[in-house]
Amino acid sequence: MSELHTHQLLSDDSGTETIEPEETIISDEKPHEIAEKSFVDYNVRPDIVESLADAGITHPFPIQAMTLPVALSGHDIIGQAKTGTGKTLGFGIPALQRVVGPDDEGFSKLPAPGAPQAMVIVPTRELAVQVANDLQTASRKRNARIATIYGGRAYEPQIEALQKGVEVVVGTPGRLIDLYKQRHLVLKNVKIVVLDEADEMLDLGFLPDVETLIAGTPPVRQTLLFSATMPGPVIAMARRYMTQPTHIRAADPDDEGLTKRDIRQLIYRAHSMDKTEVVARILQARGRGRTIIFTKTKRTAAKVAEELVDRGFAAAAIHGDLGQGAREQALRAFRNNKVDVLVATDVAARGIDVDDVTHVINYQCVEDEKIYLHRVGRTGRAGNKGTAVTFVDWDDMPRWGLINKALGLSVPEPIETYSSSPHLFEDLDIPEGTKGRLPRSKRTLAGVDAEVLEDLGETGKKVTRGGRDSSRSGGRESGRDGGRSDSRRSGEAGGRSGDRRRRSSDTAADAGTAPDAAPAAAAGSAAAGGDQPPRARRNRTRTRRRNGEVVAGGESASTGSQPGSTEAS
């Protein structure tokens, strides 16, 4: 394995934030299994090695081979690794190795037995699920309990899991902070803290929450920080909370070829009205496997997925307007090969860990080069080959020029492309004569509805995949029932009020013509009305109606229905 051990100052692009690591280890190798090494060679626990072997994982990747010796010795690490390099086990194995399980010696001597001893913080829900699944795989035969804590699910099961006891907690900052402030999450046991995708947490505004969580852990701990890029605030946080960290680069950051070497990148200038037709043809390319289509907005994701389903493709959408149950349903359907096209916003850009994604399509021009690399990194993972297609609108040409320059893609002027362009068919190996609809003979996948939609007891929004239909029908039902019942109730109330006025007016008129009956009528009405005699109601009604035109109350007053006039007579 090609490794370079140096001593380099780590700084951000502007040079304002710096940190001096104890050592810098650089590898320029692409992700691949190192056949001559096994996890046993790195003193990994036998039960973890067995668990990995059962899953078919026997040899480490370069990032794991570099990380394990340093992490297992207890040193802090700053890991700079791009997506798809296998870094999850690079920090997951040390976390599982360091914790003390319920059956291990010394468990009862912990400050709070059953409280988490390792905390992994990630930016998105999907990434939390993926990391937790990888840790579960590595701990099948290890007596270490793992809890996944993230928003969108009910609090109660997560609180119950913490109360029963866990050794490793994987979660997003928001829900972890909530449970920490409610004192359900106890951090006094934590020996190792892992920050995954730290630059993404910075972009999402989570760094203050992350610092609050780190501040709640014991001062003596091991901290592992992983980030594709190193912005100033991330370096500043590393300087505050890490002790003589070792800087590990899975590939030289100056070598952008880590993903380019395995990913064929095609840039097209496409018209917005023709994009769906182009996508429909790309999805029928020879050798096309699982495909992810990235969009800028939630509305576009839902629209594109719906149009592709109408054209016969097994597609599903995942975006922020969907409830957590629907998002997980779509991801499970994608992993279980019930759908092979996933239309997603950036909410899922770092949480989809599927090794055999063959195509990634950027439906619109990305915002910057970092987002481009993160999206494109969904394909070509673990040494596989992939194809990335990016559509650039005419209005986005200036922005694309900056991205192209930053990444050195050598495509300053993307070629104008339509669904009938010959070069589109040639570039992507699309069979000649392919149209914009998938032939019925090729519609073999079950679709997203074949995957069970779990009831997660979601908090907040509860929009499901059929949310539009259910909200529509719900609106009709609530409109029919609620509106009718409300109007019926208001009508009945109005009718009763009108009846009272008519009865009181008739009573007053009778009283005016028969003065001797007035005291008896007043007494009877007082007895029937209790604390609110009819006289007070008549006064309020008459006073309210006195302003403006003459109404029934005025006429009754003129005929002697005023209480004063009846009593005077």
C-alpha positions as CSV (number, residue, x, y, z in Angstrom):
1,M,0.0,0.0,0.0
2,S,1.3,3.4,-0.9
3,E,1.5,5.6,2.2
4,L,3.3,8.8,2.9
5,H,4.0,9.8,6.6
6,T,4.7,13.5,6.9
7,H,4.1,16.4,9.2
8,Q,1.9,19.1,7.6
9,L,0.0,22.1,8.9
10,L,-3.7,21.7,8.3
11,S,-5.5,24.9,7.3
12,D,-8.6,26.0,5.5
13,D,-8.7,27.6,2.0
14,S,-8.3,31.1,3.4
15,G,-5.5,30.2,5.8
16,T,-7.1,31.9,8.7
17,E,-7.8,28.6,10.7
18,T,-5.0,26.2,11.2
19,I,-4.2,23.1,13.4
20,E,-0.9,21.3,13.7
21,P,-1.5,17.5,13.7
22,E,0.9,15.1,15.4
23,E,1.3,13.3,12.0
24,T,-0.1,13.3,8.5
25,I,-0.7,10.0,6.7
26,I,-1.5,10.3,3.0
27,S,-2.5,7.5,0.6
28,D,-3.2,8.1,-3.1
29,E,-4.7,4.6,-3.7
30,K,-8.3,4.2,-4.9
31,P,-10.7,2.2,-2.7
32,H,-10.0,-1.5,-2.9
33,E,-9.6,-4.5,-0.6
34,I,-6.1,-5.1,0.5
35,A,-5.9,-8.8,-0.1
36,E,-2.7,-9.5,1.9
37,K,-4.2,-7.9,5.1
38,S,-7.1,-9.0,7.2
39,F,-8.8,-7.3,10.2
40,V,-7.0,-9.8,12.5
41,D,-3.7,-8.2,11.6
42,Y,-4.9,-4.9,13.2
43,N,-5.8,-6.6,16.5
44,V,-9.5,-6.3,16.0
45,R,-11.6,-8.3,18.5
46,P,-12.3,-11.9,17.2
47,D,-16.1,-11.4,17.6
48,I,-16.1,-8.3,15.4
49,V,-13.9,-10.1,12.9
50,E,-16.3,-13.0,12.8
51,S,-19.3,-10.7,12.4
52,L,-17.6,-9.0,9.4
53,A,-16.6,-12.3,7.9
54,D,-20.3,-13.5,8.1
55,A,-21.2,-10.4,6.0
56,G,-18.4,-11.2,3.5
57,I,-16.1,-8.5,4.7
58,T,-12.6,-10.0,5.3
59,H,-10.1,-7.4,4.1
60,P,-9.8,-3.7,4.9
61,F,-9.9,-0.8,2.5
62,P,-7.0,1.7,2.5
63,I,-8.8,4.2,4.7
64,Q,-9.6,1.5,7.2
65,A,-6.0,0.1,7.1
66,M,-4.7,3.6,7.9
67,T,-7.3,4.5,10.5
68,L,-7.5,1.3,12.6
69,P,-3.9,1.3,14.0
70,V,-4.2,4.9,15.1
71,A,-7.7,4.8,16.3
72,L,-7.3,1.5,18.2
73,S,-4.3,3.0,20.1
74,G,-6.6,5.7,21.4
75,H,-5.3,8.7,19.3
76,D,-7.6,11.5,18.0
77,I,-8.0,11.5,14.2
78,I,-8.9,14.0,11.6
79,G,-9.9,12.0,8.5
80,Q,-10.1,13.6,5.1
81,A,-11.9,11.1,2.9
82,K,-14.3,11.3,0.0
83,T,-17.6,9.5,-0.2
84,G,-17.4,5.8,-1.1
85,T,-14.0,5.1,0.5
86,G,-15.3,2.8,3.3
87,K,-14.6,5.1,6.2
88,T,-17.7,4.0,8.2
89,L,-15.9,0.8,9.4
90,G,-12.8,2.9,9.9
91,F,-14.4,4.6,12.9
92,G,-17.1,2.0,13.6
93,I,-14.7,-0.8,14.5
94,P,-12.7,1.3,17.0
95,A,-16.0,2.4,18.6
96,L,-17.2,-1.2,19.0
97,Q,-13.8,-2.3,20.3
98,R,-13.6,0.3,23.0
99,V,-17.0,0.0,24.6
100,V,-17.6,-2.4,27.5
101,G,-20.6,-4.7,26.9
102,P,-23.1,-5.9,29.5
103,D,-21.2,-9.2,29.8
104,D,-17.8,-7.7,29.8
105,E,-15.6,-7.2,32.9
106,G,-15.9,-3.7,34.4
107,F,-19.4,-2.9,33.1
108,S,-20.7,-2.5,36.6
109,K,-17.9,-0.1,37.4
110,L,-18.9,2.4,34.8
111,P,-20.1,5.9,36.0
112,A,-23.5,5.1,34.6
113,P,-23.9,1.5,33.5
114,G,-26.1,1.2,30.4
115,A,-25.5,4.8,29.3
116,P,-23.8,5.3,25.9
117,Q,-20.0,4.9,25.7
118,A,-19.6,5.8,22.1
119,M,-21.5,8.6,20.3
120,V,-21.5,8.9,16.5
121,I,-23.0,12.3,15.2
122,V,-24.0,12.5,11.6
123,P,-25.8,15.3,9.6
124,T,-28.8,13.5,8.1
125,R,-31.4,10.8,9.1
126,E,-30.5,8.6,6.1
127,L,-26.8,8.6,7.0
128,A,-27.7,7.8,10.6
129,V,-29.6,4.7,9.5
130,Q,-26.8,3.7,7.1
131,V,-24.1,4.1,9.7
132,A,-26.1,2.2,12.3
133,N,-26.8,-0.6,9.9
134,D,-23.0,-1.0,9.2
135,L,-22.3,-1.0,13.0
136,Q,-25.0,-3.6,13.5
137,T,-23.4,-5.8,10.9
138,A,-20.0,-5.5,12.6
139,S,-21.5,-6.3,16.0
140,R,-23.6,-9.3,15.3
141,K,-21.5,-11.4,17.7
142,R,-20.4,-8.6,19.9
143,N,-22.4,-7.8,23.0
144,A,-22.8,-4.2,22.1
145,R,-26.2,-2.6,21.8
146,I,-26.7,0.2,19.3
147,A,-29.4,2.8,19.2
148,T,-30.3,5.1,16.3
149,I,-31.6,8.5,17.4
150,Y,-33.0,10.9,14.8
151,G,-36.0,13.1,14.2
152,G,-39.1,12.2,12.4
153,R,-39.7,9.2,14.6
154,A,-41.6,9.0,17.9
155,Y,-39.6,9.9,21.0
156,E,-40.9,7.1,23.1
157,P,-39.1,4.1,21.5
158,Q,-35.9,6.0,21.4
159,I,-36.2,7.0,25.1
160,E,-37.1,3.4,26.0
161,A,-34.0,2.1,24.2
162,L,-31.8,4.5,26.1
163,Q,-33.4,3.5,29.4
164,K,-32.9,-0.2,28.7
165,G,-29.2,0.6,28.0
166,V,-27.0,1.0,24.9
167,E,-23.3,1.0,24.3
168,V,-23.2,3.0,21.0
169,V,-25.6,5.8,20.0
170,V,-25.8,7.0,16.4
171,G,-27.8,10.1,15.8
172,T,-28.5,13.5,14.3
173,P,-27.6,16.6,16.3
174,G,-31.2,17.9,16.7
175,R,-32.8,14.8,18.3
176,L,-29.6,14.1,20.3
177,I,-29.8,17.6,21.8
178,D,-33.5,17.2,22.6
179,L,-32.9,14.0,24.5
180,Y,-29.8,15.4,26.2
181,K,-31.7,18.4,27.5
182,Q,-34.5,16.2,28.7
183,R,-31.9,14.1,30.5
184,H,-32.7,10.9,28.8
185,L,-29.3,10.9,27.0
186,V,-26.5,10.6,29.6
187,L,-23.1,11.4,28.3
188,K,-20.9,10.8,31.4
189,N,-19.8,7.3,30.0
190,V,-18.7,8.5,26.6
191,K,-15.2,7.4,25.7
192,I,-15.2,8.0,22.0
193,V,-17.0,10.7,19.9
194,V,-17.2,10.4,16.1
195,L,-18.2,13.4,13.9
196,D,-19.0,12.1,10.4
197,E,-19.4,14.5,7.5
198,A,-18.5,17.5,9.6
199,D,-18.5,19.9,6.7
200,E,-22.1,18.9,5.9
201,M,-23.0,19.6,9.5
202,L,-21.4,23.0,9.2
203,D,-23.5,23.7,6.0
204,L,-26.7,22.7,7.8
205,G,-26.0,24.9,10.8
206,F,-25.5,22.0,13.3
207,L,-22.0,22.9,14.6
208,P,-23.3,24.8,17.7
209,D,-25.4,21.7,18.6
210,V,-22.4,19.4,18.0
211,E,-20.3,21.6,20.3
212,T,-23.0,21.4,23.0
213,L,-23.0,17.6,22.8
214,I,-19.2,17.4,22.9
215,A,-19.0,19.7,25.9
216,G,-21.4,17.3,27.8
217,T,-18.9,14.4,27.4
218,P,-16.0,13.8,29.8
219,P,-12.9,15.9,29.0
220,V,-10.7,12.7,28.6
221,R,-12.1,11.0,25.5
222,Q,-11.1,10.0,22.0
223,T,-12.4,12.2,19.2
224,L,-12.6,11.1,15.5
225,L,-13.6,13.8,13.0
226,F,-14.2,12.9,9.3
227,S,-14.9,15.4,6.6
228,A,-14.5,15.6,2.8
229,T,-13.4,19.2,3.0
230,M,-11.9,21.3,5.8
231,P,-13.6,24.7,6.2
232,G,-12.3,27.1,8.8
233,P,-15.1,26.5,11.5
234,V,-14.4,22.7,11.3
235,I,-10.7,23.2,11.9
236,A,-11.5,25.6,14.7
237,M,-13.7,23.0,16.4
238,A,-11.0,20.4,15.9
239,R,-8.5,22.6,17.6
240,R,-10.8,23.2,20.6
241,Y,-11.9,19.6,21.2
242,M,-9.1,17.4,19.9
243,T,-5.7,16.6,21.5
244,Q,-2.7,16.1,19.1
245,P,-4.8,14.6,16.3
246,T,-3.3,12.5,13.5
247,H,-4.3,13.8,10.1
248,I,-5.2,10.9,7.7
249,R,-6.0,11.5,4.0
250,A,-7.5,8.6,2.1
251,A,-6.3,10.4,-1.1
252,D,-4.4,13.5,-1.8
253,P,-6.9,16.4,-1.8
254,D,-5.0,17.9,-4.7
255,D,-5.8,14.7,-6.7
256,E,-9.4,15.1,-7.7
257,G,-9.0,11.8,-9.6
258,L,-10.2,9.6,-6.7
259,T,-13.8,9.7,-8.0
260,K,-13.0,10.8,-11.6
261,R,-10.9,7.7,-12.2
262,D,-14.0,5.5,-11.7
263,I,-16.8,7.8,-12.8
264,R,-17.4,8.9,-16.4
265,Q,-18.8,12.4,-16.3
266,L,-21.0,13.8,-19.0
267,I,-22.3,17.4,-19.1
268,Y,-25.2,18.4,-21.3
269,R,-26.9,21.7,-21.9
270,A,-30.5,20.7,-22.0
271,H,-33.8,22.5,-22.3
272,S,-36.1,22.3,-19.3
273,M,-39.1,21.1,-21.4
274,D,-37.1,18.2,-22.8
275,K,-35.3,17.0,-19.7
276,T,-37.8,14.3,-18.8
277,E,-37.6,12.9,-22.3
278,V,-33.8,12.8,-22.1
279,V,-33.9,11.1,-18.7
280,A,-36.4,8.5,-20.0
281,R,-33.9,7.6,-22.7
282,I,-30.9,7.5,-20.4
283,L,-32.8,5.1,-18.1
284,Q,-33.0,2.7,-21.0
285,A,-29.2,2.6,-21.7
286,R,-27.5,-0.7,-21.9
287,G,-26.1,-1.9,-18.6
288,R,-28.0,0.7,-16.6
289,G,-28.5,-0.4,-13.0
290,R,-29.7,1.5,-10.0
291,T,-29.9,5.2,-10.7
292,I,-30.2,8.3,-8.5
293,I,-31.6,11.6,-10.0
294,F,-30.9,14.7,-7.9
295,T,-33.1,17.8,-8.0
296,K,-32.9,21.2,-6.4
297,T,-36.4,21.4,-5.0
298,K,-38.8,19.1,-3.3
299,R,-41.5,19.9,-5.9
300,T,-39.3,19.0,-8.8
301,A,-38.4,15.7,-7.2
302,A,-42.0,14.8,-6.7
303,K,-42.9,15.9,-10.2
304,V,-40.0,14.0,-11.9
305,A,-40.8,10.8,-10.0
306,E,-44.5,11.0,-10.9
307,E,-43.7,11.5,-14.6
308,L,-41.3,8.6,-14.7
309,V,-43.8,6.3,-13.0
310,D,-46.4,7.4,-15.6
311,R,-43.8,6.4,-18.3
312,G,-43.5,2.9,-16.9
313,F,-40.3,3.2,-14.8
314,A,-40.1,1.9,-11.2
315,A,-39.3,5.2,-9.5
316,A,-39.7,6.7,-6.1
317,A,-39.1,10.1,-4.6
318,I,-37.4,11.0,-1.4
319,H,-37.5,14.6,-0.1
320,G,-38.1,16.8,2.9
321,D,-41.9,17.0,2.5
322,L,-42.2,13.2,2.9
323,G,-42.7,11.7,6.4
324,Q,-39.9,9.7,7.8
325,G,-41.8,6.4,7.1
326,A,-42.2,7.2,3.5
327,R,-38.6,8.2,3.1
328,E,-37.4,5.0,4.7
329,Q,-39.9,3.0,2.5
330,A,-38.4,4.5,-0.6
331,L,-34.8,3.8,0.5
332,R,-35.7,0.2,1.4
333,A,-37.5,-0.3,-2.0
334,F,-34.3,1.1,-3.7
335,R,-32.0,-1.2,-1.8
336,N,-34.3,-4.2,-2.2
337,N,-34.5,-3.7,-5.9
338,K,-38.2,-3.0,-6.0
339,V,-37.5,0.3,-7.6
340,D,-34.3,1.1,-9.5
341,V,-34.7,4.9,-9.9
342,L,-34.6,7.2,-6.9
343,V,-35.4,10.9,-7.3
344,A,-33.9,12.8,-4.4
345,T,-33.1,16.2,-3.1
346,D,-29.8,16.9,-1.2
347,V,-31.5,15.6,2.0
348,A,-30.4,12.1,0.8
349,A,-27.1,13.0,-0.9
350,R,-24.9,11.6,1.9
351,G,-27.2,9.0,3.3
352,I,-27.6,6.6,0.4
353,D,-25.0,3.8,0.8
354,V,-25.7,1.5,-2.2
355,D,-22.6,0.2,-3.8
356,D,-24.0,-0.7,-7.2
357,V,-25.5,2.6,-8.3
358,T,-24.4,2.8,-12.0
359,H,-25.8,6.2,-12.9
360,V,-26.3,9.6,-11.2
361,I,-28.2,12.3,-13.0
362,N,-28.1,16.0,-11.8
363,Y,-31.4,17.2,-13.1
364,Q,-30.4,20.8,-12.6
365,C,-27.0,22.5,-12.4
366,V,-25.6,22.1,-8.9
367,E,-24.9,25.1,-6.6
368,D,-21.2,24.6,-6.2
369,E,-18.3,22.1,-6.7
370,K,-18.7,20.5,-3.2
371,I,-22.3,19.5,-3.9
372,Y,-21.3,18.2,-7.3
373,L,-18.6,15.9,-5.7
374,H,-21.0,14.7,-3.0
375,R,-23.7,13.8,-5.5
376,V,-21.4,12.2,-8.1
377,G,-19.9,10.2,-5.2
378,R,-23.1,8.2,-5.0
379,T,-21.8,6.1,-8.0
380,G,-18.4,4.6,-8.6
381,R,-18.3,3.5,-4.9
382,A,-16.0,0.9,-3.5
383,G,-14.0,0.7,-6.8
384,N,-17.0,0.2,-9.1
385,K,-17.5,2.1,-12.3
386,G,-20.2,4.7,-12.7
387,T,-21.6,7.4,-15.0
388,A,-22.6,10.9,-13.9
389,V,-24.8,13.0,-16.2
390,T,-25.3,16.7,-15.4
391,F,-27.9,19.0,-17.1
392,V,-27.1,22.7,-17.3
393,D,-29.7,25.2,-18.2
394,W,-28.9,28.2,-20.4
395,D,-29.3,30.5,-17.3
396,D,-26.8,28.4,-15.3
397,M,-23.9,28.7,-17.7
398,P,-22.0,31.3,-15.6
399,R,-22.3,29.1,-12.5
400,W,-21.2,26.0,-14.4
401,G,-18.2,27.9,-15.6
402,L,-17.1,28.4,-12.0
403,I,-17.7,24.8,-11.1
404,N,-15.9,23.5,-14.2
405,K,-12.9,25.7,-13.4
406,A,-12.8,24.6,-9.7
407,L,-12.9,20.9,-10.5
408,G,-10.8,21.1,-13.7
409,L,-13.4,19.2,-15.8
410,S,-12.4,20.8,-19.1
411,V,-16.1,21.2,-20.2
412,P,-16.5,25.0,-20.2
413,E,-19.3,24.8,-22.8
414,P,-21.5,21.8,-22.4
415,I,-22.9,20.5,-25.7
416,E,-26.5,21.4,-26.5
417,T,-28.4,18.1,-26.2
418,Y,-32.0,17.0,-26.9
419,S,-33.8,13.7,-26.6
420,S,-33.2,13.1,-30.3
421,S,-29.5,14.0,-30.4
422,P,-27.4,11.3,-31.9
423,H,-24.5,11.9,-29.5
424,L,-26.8,11.2,-26.5
425,F,-27.5,7.7,-27.8
426,E,-23.8,7.2,-28.6
427,D,-22.4,8.5,-25.3
428,L,-24.7,6.4,-23.1
429,D,-25.0,3.4,-25.3
430,I,-28.8,3.8,-25.7
431,P,-30.4,1.4,-28.2
432,E,-31.3,3.1,-31.4
433,G,-35.0,3.8,-31.7
434,T,-35.6,4.1,-27.9
435,K,-38.6,6.3,-27.0
436,G,-39.6,8.1,-23.9
437,R,-41.7,5.3,-22.4
438,L,-40.5,2.0,-21.0
439,P,-41.9,-1.0,-23.0
440,R,-44.4,-3.1,-21.0
441,S,-42.2,-6.2,-21.5
442,K,-39.5,-4.5,-19.5
443,R,-41.7,-3.4,-16.6
444,T,-40.6,-6.1,-14.2
445,L,-40.0,-4.4,-10.8
446,A,-42.7,-4.3,-8.1
447,G,-42.6,-0.6,-7.4
448,V,-42.4,1.4,-4.1
449,D,-45.8,0.3,-3.0
450,A,-44.6,-3.3,-2.7
451,E,-42.4,-2.2,0.2
452,V,-44.2,-1.9,3.6
453,L,-44.8,1.6,4.9
454,E,-44.0,1.5,8.6
455,D,-45.9,3.5,11.1
456,L,-43.1,5.3,13.0
457,G,-45.3,7.4,15.2
458,E,-43.8,10.4,13.4
459,T,-43.5,13.8,14.9
460,G,-44.3,16.9,12.9
461,K,-45.3,16.4,9.3
462,K,-47.0,13.2,8.4
463,V,-47.1,13.4,4.6
464,T,-47.0,10.0,3.0
465,R,-46.3,9.1,-0.6
466,G,-50.1,9.1,-1.1
467,G,-50.2,12.3,0.9
468,R,-51.6,14.3,-2.0
469,D,-54.5,11.9,-2.5
470,S,-55.1,11.4,1.2
471,S,-55.1,15.1,1.8
472,R,-57.4,15.6,-1.1
473,S,-59.8,13.0,0.2
474,G,-59.3,14.1,3.7
475,G,-60.2,17.6,2.7
476,R,-63.3,16.4,1.0
477,E,-64.4,14.4,3.9
478,S,-63.6,17.1,6.5
479,G,-65.1,19.7,4.2
480,R,-68.3,17.6,3.9
481,D,-68.6,16.5,7.4
482,G,-67.0,19.4,9.2
483,G,-68.5,22.1,7.1
484,R,-72.0,20.6,7.1
485,S,-71.9,19.9,10.9
486,D,-70.6,23.4,11.6
487,S,-73.2,25.0,9.4
488,R,-75.9,22.8,10.9
489,R,-74.8,23.7,14.4
490,S,-74.6,27.4,13.6
491,G,-78.0,27.2,11.8
492,E,-79.5,25.5,14.8
493,A,-78.0,28.0,17.1
494,G,-79.3,30.8,14.9
495,G,-82.7,29.2,14.7
496,R,-82.9,28.9,18.5
497,S,-81.7,32.5,18.9
498,G,-84.4,33.6,16.5
499,D,-87.0,31.6,18.2
500,R,-86.1,33.3,21.5
501,R,-86.4,36.7,20.0
502,R,-89.7,35.9,18.5
503,R,-91.0,34.4,21.7
504,S,-89.7,37.3,23.8
505,S,-91.2,39.8,21.3
506,D,-94.6,37.9,21.4
507,T,-94.5,37.9,25.2
508,A,-93.7,41.6,25.3
509,A,-96.5,42.4,22.9
510,D,-98.9,40.4,25.0
511,A,-97.7,42.2,28.0
512,G,-98.4,45.5,26.4
513,T,-102.0,44.6,25.7
514,A,-102.6,43.0,29.1
515,P,-100.8,45.0,31.8
516,D,-102.1,42.9,34.6
517,A,-100.3,39.9,33.2
518,A,-96.9,41.5,33.1
519,P,-95.8,40.8,36.6
520,A,-96.8,37.1,36.3
521,A,-95.1,36.8,32.9
522,A,-91.9,38.4,34.3
523,A,-91.9,36.1,37.3
524,G,-92.5,33.1,35.1
525,S,-89.8,34.0,32.7
526,A,-87.4,34.7,35.5
527,A,-88.1,31.4,37.1
528,A,-87.6,29.6,33.7
529,G,-84.5,31.6,32.8
530,G,-82.6,31.2,36.1
531,D,-79.8,33.7,36.5
532,Q,-80.3,35.4,33.1
533,P,-83.8,36.7,32.8
534,P,-85.3,37.3,29.4
535,R,-85.5,41.1,30.2
536,A,-81.7,41.4,30.1
537,R,-81.6,39.5,26.7
538,R,-84.3,41.8,25.3
539,N,-82.5,44.9,26.4
540,R,-79.2,43.7,24.8
541,T,-81.0,42.7,21.6
542,R,-82.9,46.0,21.4
543,T,-79.9,48.1,22.2
544,R,-77.8,46.3,19.6
545,R,-80.5,46.9,17.0
546,R,-81.3,50.5,17.8
547,N,-78.4,51.8,15.7
548,G,-79.4,52.0,12.1
549,E,-82.6,51.3,10.5
550,V,-85.8,50.3,12.3
551,V,-86.1,46.5,12.8
552,A,-88.6,44.2,14.5
553,G,-87.3,45.2,18.0
554,G,-88.0,48.9,17.2
555,E,-91.5,48.1,16.1
556,S,-92.2,46.0,19.2
557,A,-90.9,48.9,21.3
558,S,-93.2,51.3,19.5
559,T,-96.2,49.1,20.3
560,G,-95.3,49.2,24.0
561,S,-93.1,46.2,24.4
562,Q,-90.5,48.0,26.5
563,P,-90.3,46.7,30.0
564,G,-90.4,50.1,31.4
565,S,-93.6,51.0,29.5
566,T,-95.4,47.8,30.5
567,E,-94.5,48.4,34.1
568,A,-95.6,52.0,33.9
569,S,-98.9,51.1,32.4
